[in-house]
Amino acid sequence: MVHPNDDFLSAPKLDYDGFRAALREDWGLFSPAFEANIFAGKVRTRRVFGFVATDLTCNAARVERTESDIRRDDMEYYYAVVQLTGGSTIIQNDRVVNFAAGDVVLLDSTRPVTFVPEAEHRTAQWLSLQLPRQNLVSHLGFEPQGGACGPRSAQASRLLCQLALGSVSDAEPSFASADRYMPLVVYDLLGALFAPPAPLGSRHNDKLFMRACHIIKNRFADPDISPREVAAEAGISLRYLQKLFTVRGSTCRHHICSARLDHAARLIERRALIKTGQPLNDIAYACGFRDYTHFARGFRQRFGITPGAFGTGATGSDNARVRADIGQVERPSMDRRDKHAIWPARADATMGDDAEGEEHVD
């Protein structure tokens, strides 16, 4: 249970323009969307171990930072955001995070982000630590992806919350030695929460595999991407590429299709969440599928639910199951006689993959 400091409750109320102006200096440009006749929000900025910290709340139905906002303010920060009270959903980098009190989400100011408070928690409170981008990346040794969530059950999340909230009153005098080392403690806790899993196997093969996965991540929406093109861009042979996936129980073609379906599931959930009304076939085409029928069949076989039902007509357990499956690359059948057991017939022709490149490589 997170107990925010009561001093924030006495902070002055801000109107729409005042709220945006208070956020702009340290968070950048954001646009709240509110349904009530009167917008009300609060923002308080302070220092936590040398970092800029912001407490905020508002009655908006949605708060967004768009591509246009990013171009206008050119902010270069990460933000560690702690949900203090209530619940909300945060969307960044196609990640849809259901955010509860005590959870920590890492956000990237250079990428669009959407906050959607739960309807019953329109006055939810958040605490954000502004983290200099280069300092964090240099300390961690990797560039974290915005939208990653550190659950409240993780010890690092609990410690980070205690550190941030424990310094609200600034009751203890500041010591130079603490000021030097406490930022490193914060960085280490973030590293414990958001470090990527250690790769398996030989270092060289792992690097090549990660390179191939990165290419797929960047290009899966291209309907013409194929294992042959992935291999060429990675600078390896098609046969070698297939071996990299085979030893991990998958195939390159299957990985491409999984990436497309994962992205489609995230877009469909976002469509339901913010009620954009985007046609499902537009989502299918945006994810690299050439044919909606085969996309829908593949989606149902992957997630056990139709695209139209997900996020709207589905039960809470159905939606939770789909969210849990996103990012879990389903292993294809290794039996050549059953090579279409998981994906629908003619998937090779409709998903933009090079079937020949996989069928004839042993």
BELDA-V694078 format. One record per residue. N is the residue number from 1. RES is the residue in one letter. PHI is phi in radians with two decimals (999 if undefined). OMEGA is omega in degrees with one decimal (NA if undefined). NEAR is the number of other ideal C-beta (glycine too) atoms within 8 Angstrom. Layout:
n=<N	N>
res=<RES	RES>
phi=<PHI	PHI>
omega=<OMEGA	OMEGA>
near=<NEAR	NEAR>
//
This chain:
n=<1	2	3	4	5	6	7	8	9	10	11	12	13	14	15	16	17	18	19	20	21	22	23	24	25	26	27	28	29	30	31	32	33	34	35	36	37	38	39	40	41	42	43	44	45	46	47	48	49	50	51	52	53	54	55	56	57	58	59	60	61	62	63	64	65	66	67	68	69	70	71	72	73	74	75	76	77	78	79	80	81	82	83	84	85	86	87	88	89	90	91	92	93	94	95	96	97	98	99	100	101	102	103	104	105	106	107	108	109	110	111	112	113	114	115	116	117	118	119	120	121	122	123	124	125	126	127	128	129	130	131	132	133	134	135	136	137	138	139	140	141	142	143	144	145	146	147	148	149	150	151	152	153	154	155	156	157	158	159	160	161	162	163	164	165	166	167	168	169	170	171	172	173	174	175	176	177	178	179	180	181	182	183	184	185	186	187	188	189	190	191	192	193	194	195	196	197	198	199	200	201	202	203	204	205	206	207	208	209	210	211	212	213	214	215	216	217	218	219	220	221	222	223	224	225	226	227	228	229	230	231	232	233	234	235	236	237	238	239	240	241	242	243	244	245	246	247	248	249	250	251	252	253	254	255	256	257	258	259	260	261	262	263	264	265	266	267	268	269	270	271	272	273	274	275	276	277	278	279	280	281	282	283	284	285	286	287	288	289	290	291	292	293	294	295	296	297	298	299	300	301	302	303	304	305	306	307	308	309	310	311	312	313	314	315	316	317	318	319	320	321	322	323	324	325	326	327	328	329	330	331	332	333	334	335	336	337	338	339	340	341	342	343	344	345	346	347	348	349	350	351	352	353	354	355	356	357	358	359	360	361	362>
res=<M	V	H	P	N	D	D	F	L	S	A	P	K	L	D	Y	D	G	F	R	A	A	L	R	E	D	W	G	L	F	S	P	A	F	E	A	N	I	F	A	G	K	V	R	T	R	R	V	F	G	F	V	A	T	D	L	T	C	N	A	A	R	V	E	R	T	E	S	D	I	R	R	D	D	M	E	Y	Y	Y	A	V	V	Q	L	T	G	G	S	T	I	I	Q	N	D	R	V	V	N	F	A	A	G	D	V	V	L	L	D	S	T	R	P	V	T	F	V	P	E	A	E	H	R	T	A	Q	W	L	S	L	Q	L	P	R	Q	N	L	V	S	H	L	G	F	E	P	Q	G	G	A	C	G	P	R	S	A	Q	A	S	R	L	L	C	Q	L	A	L	G	S	V	S	D	A	E	P	S	F	A	S	A	D	R	Y	M	P	L	V	V	Y	D	L	L	G	A	L	F	A	P	P	A	P	L	G	S	R	H	N	D	K	L	F	M	R	A	C	H	I	I	K	N	R	F	A	D	P	D	I	S	P	R	E	V	A	A	E	A	G	I	S	L	R	Y	L	Q	K	L	F	T	V	R	G	S	T	C	R	H	H	I	C	S	A	R	L	D	H	A	A	R	L	I	E	R	R	A	L	I	K	T	G	Q	P	L	N	D	I	A	Y	A	C	G	F	R	D	Y	T	H	F	A	R	G	F	R	Q	R	F	G	I	T	P	G	A	F	G	T	G	A	T	G	S	D	N	A	R	V	R	A	D	I	G	Q	V	E	R	P	S	M	D	R	R	D	K	H	A	I	W	P	A	R	A	D	A	T	M	G	D	D	A	E	G	E	E	H	V	D>
phi=<999	-1.73	-2.03	-1.16	-1.26	-1.22	-1.04	-1.15	-1.11	-1.60	-1.14	-1.15	-1.31	-2.09	-1.44	-0.99	-1.17	-1.14	-1.13	-1.11	-1.15	-1.18	-1.36	-1.06	-1.12	-1.90	-1.86	1.70	-1.37	-2.37	-2.18	-1.29	-2.01	-2.19	-1.78	-1.25	-1.19	-2.12	-1.42	-2.46	-2.64	-2.41	-2.41	-2.32	-1.91	-2.61	-2.07	-2.27	0.93	1.54	-1.58	-1.29	-2.09	-2.27	-1.70	-2.63	-2.73	-2.84	-1.74	-1.25	-1.34	-2.82	-2.24	-2.16	-2.11	-1.78	-1.03	-1.11	-1.05	-1.10	-1.14	-1.37	-1.96	0.98	-1.34	-2.24	-2.39	-1.80	-2.31	-1.61	-1.89	-1.88	-1.36	-1.54	-2.40	1.28	-2.51	-2.81	-2.10	-2.11	-2.10	-2.70	0.94	1.14	-1.65	-1.87	-1.90	-1.48	-1.92	-2.13	-0.98	1.75	-1.29	-2.14	-2.06	-1.70	-2.02	-1.95	-1.18	-1.56	-2.19	-1.03	-2.55	-2.27	-1.80	-2.25	-1.12	-1.06	-0.98	-1.49	-2.20	-1.14	-1.89	-1.06	-2.02	-2.21	-2.13	-2.16	-1.83	-1.46	-2.03	-0.95	-1.02	-1.14	-1.10	-1.16	-1.10	-1.10	-1.24	-1.36	1.46	-2.68	-1.79	-1.20	-1.66	-1.11	1.71	-1.33	-2.04	-1.77	-1.16	-1.10	-1.28	-1.31	-1.05	-1.09	-1.11	-1.11	-1.15	-1.10	-1.08	-1.10	-1.12	-1.17	-1.36	-1.21	-1.76	-1.08	-1.39	0.92	-1.23	-1.46	-1.15	-1.47	-2.01	-1.04	-1.14	-1.14	-1.06	-1.30	-1.69	-1.11	-1.03	-1.17	-1.10	-1.08	-1.07	-1.14	-1.13	-1.15	-1.09	-1.12	-1.44	-2.08	-1.14	-1.17	-1.11	-1.14	-1.24	-1.81	1.49	-1.18	-1.07	-1.11	-1.13	-1.11	-1.12	-1.16	-1.11	-1.13	-1.12	-1.10	-1.11	-1.15	-1.09	-1.10	-1.04	-1.44	-2.18	-1.08	-1.28	-1.38	-1.13	-1.66	-1.16	-2.44	-0.96	-1.09	-1.24	-1.09	-1.08	-1.12	-1.22	-1.37	1.37	-2.30	-1.34	-1.08	-1.07	-1.15	-1.01	-1.12	-1.13	-1.04	-1.43	-1.07	-1.16	-1.80	1.32	-2.50	-2.35	-1.10	-1.06	-1.15	-1.13	-1.06	-1.15	-1.10	-1.09	-1.16	-1.19	-1.05	-1.10	-1.07	-1.09	-1.15	-1.16	-1.17	-1.15	-1.12	-1.02	-1.25	-1.20	-1.85	0.96	-1.37	1.28	-1.10	-1.05	-1.14	-1.21	-1.14	-1.11	-1.03	-1.18	-1.14	-1.65	1.80	-1.48	-1.59	-2.36	-1.17	-1.03	-1.28	-1.08	-1.10	-1.17	-1.12	-1.09	-1.15	-1.24	-1.32	-1.87	1.35	-2.70	-1.36	-1.01	-1.19	-1.46	-1.12	1.47	-2.14	-1.47	-1.32	-1.32	-1.04	-1.20	-1.10	-1.09	-1.12	-1.14	-1.11	-1.03	-1.18	-1.40	-1.09	1.57	-1.62	-1.21	-1.21	-1.39	-1.32	-1.16	-1.57	-1.51	-1.08	-1.24	-2.11	-1.19	-1.91	-1.16	-1.65	-1.66	-1.21	-1.05	1.12	-1.10	-1.05	-1.42	-1.81	-1.71	1.42	-1.75	-1.61	-1.09	-1.05	-1.11	-1.79	-1.21	-1.93	-1.96	-1.72>
omega=<-180.0	-179.5	179.3	-178.8	-176.5	-179.1	-177.9	-178.7	-179.2	178.2	-177.1	176.8	-179.0	171.7	-174.5	-178.0	178.8	179.2	179.8	179.9	-179.6	178.7	-166.2	-173.7	-173.9	-179.5	-173.3	-176.8	174.4	179.9	175.5	173.0	-175.1	-177.0	180.0	179.6	-177.1	175.9	176.7	178.4	176.3	176.7	174.5	-179.9	179.5	179.4	175.4	179.3	179.2	177.9	170.3	178.5	-178.2	169.3	179.6	173.8	175.2	-179.2	-179.1	174.7	-178.4	175.2	-173.9	168.8	-171.0	175.6	178.3	177.3	-177.9	179.3	-175.2	-175.7	172.3	177.7	-178.4	-177.3	160.1	176.1	170.4	-174.3	178.5	172.6	-178.6	178.1	176.8	179.6	-179.9	174.1	178.2	-179.5	172.4	-179.5	179.9	175.4	177.8	-174.1	172.4	-162.9	179.7	-177.1	180.0	176.8	177.4	177.1	176.7	-178.4	-179.1	-176.1	-178.1	-179.7	177.4	179.9	178.0	172.2	175.6	177.1	173.9	-174.1	-178.9	-178.6	-178.0	177.4	176.2	-179.4	176.7	171.3	-179.2	171.4	177.8	-174.0	177.9	-170.8	-176.1	178.9	-179.0	-178.6	179.8	-178.3	-176.2	-177.3	175.2	-179.7	-176.2	179.8	177.8	-179.8	178.2	-176.0	170.6	-174.0	-178.1	179.2	-179.4	-178.6	180.0	177.0	-178.8	179.6	179.8	177.7	-179.2	179.5	-176.3	-177.3	-178.9	-178.4	-178.6	-174.2	-177.1	-176.9	-178.8	177.8	-179.1	177.1	-177.5	-178.4	178.3	179.5	179.3	-169.6	-176.6	174.8	178.7	176.5	178.9	179.2	-179.5	177.4	177.2	176.3	178.5	-178.0	-166.5	178.2	177.0	179.6	179.7	179.9	179.6	174.8	-178.3	-176.0	-177.8	-179.7	178.7	178.3	178.6	178.5	179.2	176.7	179.0	179.0	178.8	177.4	179.4	179.5	-177.9	-170.2	-175.3	-179.0	176.1	-176.9	-178.0	-179.5	-177.0	174.6	179.5	178.8	177.0	179.3	-179.0	-179.3	178.0	178.9	178.7	179.1	177.5	179.3	-179.8	178.3	-178.3	177.7	178.7	179.9	-176.8	-179.3	177.6	174.4	-178.3	173.0	-179.9	-179.4	-179.7	178.8	177.7	-177.8	177.9	178.7	179.4	-179.1	176.0	-179.0	179.3	-180.0	179.1	-179.9	179.4	178.3	177.8	178.4	179.6	-174.7	-176.7	170.9	180.0	-177.6	-179.7	179.9	-178.5	179.2	174.2	177.0	179.5	-178.9	179.6	-179.3	175.4	178.0	179.3	-172.7	-175.9	-177.5	-178.8	173.1	-177.8	179.4	178.3	178.8	-178.3	-179.7	179.7	-171.1	178.7	-178.0	-179.6	177.3	-178.2	-179.0	-175.8	176.1	-178.6	-176.8	-176.8	174.6	178.7	-179.6	177.3	179.7	180.0	179.2	178.5	179.3	-179.4	-178.4	-178.8	-180.0	177.0	-175.5	-178.8	-177.9	179.0	174.2	178.5	178.8	-177.0	-179.6	-177.6	-170.8	177.9	-177.2	-176.7	-179.0	-174.9	177.3	-179.1	179.8	-178.9	-176.0	-172.7	-178.2	174.9	-178.6	179.6	-177.1	-177.0	-177.7	-179.0	-174.9	-172.3	176.9	-179.2	NA>
near=<4	12	5	11	9	6	8	12	5	5	10	4	7	10	9	9	6	9	14	12	7	10	14	11	6	8	12	11	11	12	10	13	9	10	4	7	2	4	12	10	16	13	12	9	9	8	7	10	12	7	11	8	13	14	16	12	10	13	9	12	8	10	11	11	13	8	6	6	13	16	6	7	8	6	9	7	9	12	12	13	13	14	17	12	9	12	11	13	11	15	13	12	8	8	11	12	11	7	11	8	11	11	14	13	14	18	13	13	14	6	11	10	13	13	11	12	13	11	5	5	11	10	9	14	13	13	13	12	13	12	14	7	10	7	10	13	11	7	10	12	5	7	4	13	9	12	17	11	11	13	7	12	4	10	5	11	15	10	9	16	13	8	14	12	13	6	9	8	6	6	3	4	3	7	6	6	6	9	10	8	8	11	11	9	10	15	13	9	12	16	10	8	14	9	8	4	4	4	8	4	7	5	6	6	9	11	8	12	13	9	9	16	9	8	11	14	8	6	10	13	9	8	10	6	13	11	16	9	11	16	15	7	7	11	4	9	6	10	8	10	15	13	8	13	14	9	7	7	6	11	11	16	14	15	13	17	13	11	11	14	13	10	12	15	15	12	13	13	14	12	13	9	11	8	6	6	5	8	6	11	7	8	14	14	11	8	14	13	16	8	8	10	6	13	14	12	9	15	15	11	9	11	11	8	11	8	13	7	9	17	9	7	4	11	5	6	6	12	12	8	11	15	11	7	11	9	5	6	8	9	6	10	7	4	7	4	4	7	9	8	6	9	10	9	4	7	13	9	7	11	16	12	14	11	9	6	15	13	7	6	8	3>
//
